Amino acid sequence: MSVRLSLLAAARSSALLATQFDDDRPLDAVGWQEVERAAPVLCRLAAAELRYCSPSARCRETGEGLGLRPLPQPALRDCDMGRWRGRTLGEVAAAEPAAVETWLADPRSAPHGGESLLAFITRVGNWLDTRPVEDAAGLLAVAEPGVVRAALVYALQAPPHAYWRIDVQPLSVVALTGRSGKWDLRLEA
């Protein structure tokens, strides 16, 4: 038996536009408009038997705005960025250039005092591998773009640095099919 999991990236918020780390801002006006415009196309996701979301305001509001009523999952929270939380990459790079360089080069490092990239990918992967495996209508997770990237790296068994090469746009959808340790990527029309 296998499971089908659709991953929906949350709509934008000002934090996404400002590229701030781990900032739990709600959807902005543009994000709400995007949800409203996308609702007719994304309403098919409501067929999922189990619907989850990252616990951030942006993900909860995206799910609610689409009428999905997802259940927040702590394991789907964005990467813990420690003392960098709420700051932009530019701000951090200006204040701590060596720390940023280390963080980008070594997936085991966490110079910000939070979670390493490798730990983040592993946490999201563990969540994936504990989903119920049933031939059902499927699963849905409304998640932060970083969570979607981590899930894809884990599912494809890609090296951690592949995380930096995946671009996840607001309200984009990708599907994974399979079961614990054996995931396939499915791109949908």
Secondary structure, 3 states (H helix, E strand, C coil): CCEEEEEEECCCEHHHHHCECCCCCCECHHHHHHHHHHHHHHHHHHHCCEEEECCCHHHHHHHHHCCCCCEECHHHCCCCCHHHCCCEHHHHHHHCHHHHHHHHHCCCCCCCCCCCHHHHHHHHHHHHHCCCCCCCCCEEEEECHHHHHHHHHHHCCCCHHHHHHCCCCCCCEEEEEEECCEEEEECCC
